[in-house]
Amino acid sequence: MTRCLMSFLLFFAGSISFLPVAKAPAAAPCPGAQDSGPQHDGPSCNPEFTYTPGPHGPENWGGECNIGKVQSPIEISHAVAAPLPALDFSGYQPGGLNMLNDCNHYQIKVTVAPGSTLKYGDHTYKLVQFHFHEPAEEKIAGQRRAAMVVHLVHQAEDGSLAVVAALVRPGRENALIKSLWEHIPPQGGKYENPEIEINAVALLPKDRNFYTFPGSLTTPGCNQGVTWFVLKEPIEFSPAQIAKYKTQYQGTARPLQPVNGRRIEERK
């Protein structure tokens, strides 16, 4: 499935995330938004890809997915220490809640209000949205894939993308996730409430050192040219919060892709 870069930005699963809950058929229609509150109808559930082997599985994804040489996710190993600038998240700002239960891309996606920015050296990126995969798509060498990952998707004025990956392990309850999970709309539905304030900084660890490498989006058509930042220190969701996400989507991690000689750098 080939789409322009902006289409992938709107429906990115990066990055990065396959079975709907209760093993429902992948193309089954979604219910509309029926809960009380400021909800709107979302897209119908008619996904064009899956994460399970088959005609629509990863081995048959279109676009650059199976021909590109700089694909994501990867196993992170043999990273080279480099004098990299810090990731500056001080531009993150609070905004109202705007959440889509995107059954066509198997993810809960939160669109971020304009104004939040990430600075990296001379580059400034706008935070556009964040979403989740279960389990994590990225893998650190010698470790198991994390329980989940949050992908924070940013875009520069020139259209280039930077995705920050925050790995998730079971632990303490996350207050922002608690608020989000209380308002998950039905699959295909959208929930908006400007009175519920969220700030994505709550999805970042205290230590923000990272690995970085060039890569791609992780859903069809896997457009390349994405700069990846994988935070070394994981964040925590409670086991109940992880379990609740899995009632919506699980198994949403793209298989690991060949590194193909890419240079992986790390900031210590």
C-alpha positions in Angstrom: 0.0 0.0 0.0 1.8 3.1 -1.2 0.9 6.5 0.3 2.6 9.9 0.4 4.7 10.9 3.3 1.9 13.0 4.9 -0.5 10.1 4.7 1.9 8.0 6.7 2.3 10.8 9.2 -1.4 10.8 9.8 -1.7 7.0 10.1 1.9 6.1 11.1 2.3 3.1 13.1 6.4 3.4 13.0 6.8 3.8 14.5 7.1 1.0 13.9 3.7 -1.2 14.8 -0.9 -8.7 14.1 -4.1 -9.5 15.5 -7.1 -7.5 16.6 -8.4 -8.4 20.0 -10.5 -11.5 20.4 -9.0 -12.7 17.1 -11.6 -10.8 15.2 -11.3 -11.0 11.4 -8.9 -8.3 10.2 -11.4 -6.8 7.8 -14.4 -6.8 10.1 -16.2 -3.5 10.3 -15.6 -1.4 13.3 -18.4 -0.2 15.6 -18.9 3.6 15.5 -18.3 5.8 18.5 -21.2 5.2 21.0 -19.9 6.2 24.4 -20.9 9.5 26.0 -18.6 12.4 25.6 -17.2 14.4 22.7 -16.7 11.6 20.3 -16.9 11.4 16.5 -17.0 8.5 14.0 -13.6 7.3 13.0 -12.6 5.3 9.9 -14.3 2.0 9.1 -12.3 -1.0 9.9 -10.9 -2.2 6.7 -7.1 -2.7 7.2 -5.0 -3.4 4.2 -2.2 -5.3 6.0 -1.6 -7.6 8.9 1.3 -8.7 11.0 0.6 -12.4 10.5 2.1 -14.4 7.7 -0.1 -14.5 4.6 -1.2 -12.6 1.6 -1.3 -9.3 3.6 1.5 -10.2 6.0 4.9 -8.5 6.4 6.5 -10.5 3.7 4.0 -9.1 1.2 3.8 -5.4 2.3 4.2 -3.0 -0.5 6.1 0.3 -1.0 9.6 0.2 0.2 8.9 -2.5 2.9 10.6 -5.4 1.1 12.9 -3.6 -1.3 14.4 -0.8 0.9 17.8 -1.3 2.5 17.3 1.1 5.4 14.3 -0.4 7.1 13.0 -0.3 10.7 12.8 -1.8 13.3 16.3 -3.2 13.9 18.2 -5.0 16.6 20.5 -2.4 18.2 24.0 -3.7 18.6 27.6 -2.5 18.1 26.6 1.1 18.7 29.4 3.7 18.5 29.7 6.3 21.2 29.6 9.8 19.6 29.6 13.4 20.8 25.9 13.8 20.0 23.8 16.8 21.2 21.1 16.1 23.7 17.4 15.7 22.8 15.7 18.9 24.1 12.1 18.2 25.0 11.6 21.5 26.8 9.3 22.6 24.0 6.7 20.0 24.9 3.5 21.7 26.0 0.2 20.5 27.4 -2.9 20.3 25.2 -6.4 18.8 25.0 -7.0 15.2 24.4 -7.6 14.0 20.8 -7.5 10.2 20.5 -8.3 7.9 17.7 -8.8 4.1 18.0 -7.2 3.4 14.6 -8.4 -0.1 13.7 -7.0 0.3 10.2 -3.4 0.5 11.7 -4.0 -1.5 14.9 -3.1 1.2 17.3 -4.3 3.9 19.7 -3.1 7.2 18.4 -3.1 10.5 20.1 -2.8 13.6 18.0 -0.9 16.4 19.7 -2.1 20.0 19.7 0.1 22.4 17.8 3.0 24.0 19.8 5.1 21.1 21.1 8.6 20.9 19.7 11.7 18.8 20.0 15.1 20.3 19.3 18.1 18.3 18.3 21.2 20.3 17.6 20.2 22.8 14.8 17.0 20.8 14.0 13.6 21.6 15.3 10.7 19.2 14.9 7.1 19.6 15.8 5.5 16.8 17.8 2.6 15.6 15.7 1.3 12.4 17.4 2.2 9.4 19.5 1.0 5.8 19.4 1.8 2.4 20.8 3.0 -1.0 19.8 2.8 -4.3 21.7 5.4 -5.7 22.1 8.1 -3.1 21.4 9.3 -3.1 17.8 12.9 -2.1 18.6 15.2 -4.6 20.3 18.4 -4.0 22.2 21.0 -6.7 21.6 21.1 -9.4 24.3 17.7 -8.3 25.7 14.1 -9.4 25.0 11.8 -7.0 23.3 10.2 -4.7 25.8 6.6 -5.2 26.7 5.4 -2.1 24.7 6.8 1.0 23.1 5.6 4.5 22.6 6.5 6.1 19.3 6.5 9.9 19.4 6.4 11.2 15.8 7.9 14.5 14.9 8.1 16.5 11.7 10.4 19.3 10.6 9.4 22.2 8.3 11.1 20.4 5.4 8.9 17.4 6.0 11.6 15.1 7.4 10.5 12.9 10.3 12.1 12.0 13.6 10.6 9.3 15.8 11.5 9.0 19.5 10.9 5.5 20.9 10.3 5.1 24.6 10.5 1.4 25.6 8.0 0.3 28.2 8.5 -2.3 31.0 6.0 -3.4 33.6 6.2 -1.4 36.8 4.5 1.6 38.3 1.3 3.0 37.0 1.7 5.9 34.6 -0.6 8.8 35.3 -1.0 10.0 31.7 -1.8 6.5 30.5 -4.3 6.1 33.3 -6.1 9.2 31.9 -5.9 8.0 28.3 -7.1 4.5 29.0 -10.2 5.9 30.8 -11.3 7.4 27.5 -10.5 4.8 24.8 -13.2 5.0 22.2 -14.7 2.0 20.4 -12.5 0.7 17.5 -12.9 3.1 14.6 -14.0 5.9 17.0 -12.4 9.2 18.1 -12.5 10.9 21.5 -11.9 14.7 21.9 -12.0 16.7 25.1 -10.1 20.0 25.4 -10.7 19.9 29.2 -8.5 16.8 29.6 -5.0 18.1 29.5 -2.1 15.9 28.4 1.6 16.4 28.0 3.7 13.8 26.2 6.7 14.7 28.5 5.0 12.2 30.9 6.0 9.4 28.5 9.7 10.2 28.8 12.3 8.7 31.2 14.5 10.9 33.4 17.6 9.7 31.6 17.2 10.7 28.0 20.4 9.3 26.5 19.7 7.4 23.3 20.7 5.3 20.3 20.2 6.9 16.9 20.2 5.6 13.3 18.6 6.2 9.9 15.5 4.0 9.2 12.0 4.0 8.0 8.4 4.0 9.0 7.3 0.5 10.2 4.0 0.1 8.4 3.3 -0.1 4.7 4.8 1.4 2.6 7.7 1.8 5.0 9.0 5.1 3.7 12.7 5.6 4.4 14.4 8.8 5.5 13.3 8.7 9.1 15.7 9.6 11.9 15.2 7.2 14.9 16.0 8.0 18.5 15.6 5.0 20.9 15.8 6.1 24.5 18.0 3.8 26.6 16.1 4.0 29.8 12.7 2.5 29.7 9.5 4.0 31.2 7.0 2.0 33.2 3.3 1.2 32.8 1.6 -1.0 35.4 0.8 -4.6 34.4 -2.9 -3.7 34.4 -2.2 -0.8 32.0 -0.3 -3.1 29.6 -3.1 -5.7 29.8 -5.7 -3.1 29.1 -3.9 -2.1 25.9 -3.8 -5.7 24.8 -7.6 -5.9 25.0 -7.5 -3.5 22.0 -4.4 -4.6 20.0 -1.6 -7.0 20.5 1.1 -8.6 18.4 1.7 -5.3 16.6 5.5 -5.4 16.1 7.0 -5.6 12.7 9.7 -8.3 12.3 13.2 -7.0 12.8 14.9 -5.8 9.6 18.5 -6.2 8.4 20.9 -3.6 9.6 22.7 -3.6 6.2 25.8 -2.0 7.6 24.1 1.1 9.1 26.0 3.1 11.6 24.3 3.1 15.0 25.4 5.8 17.3 24.8 6.3 21.0 24.8 9.2 23.4 26.1 8.3 26.8 
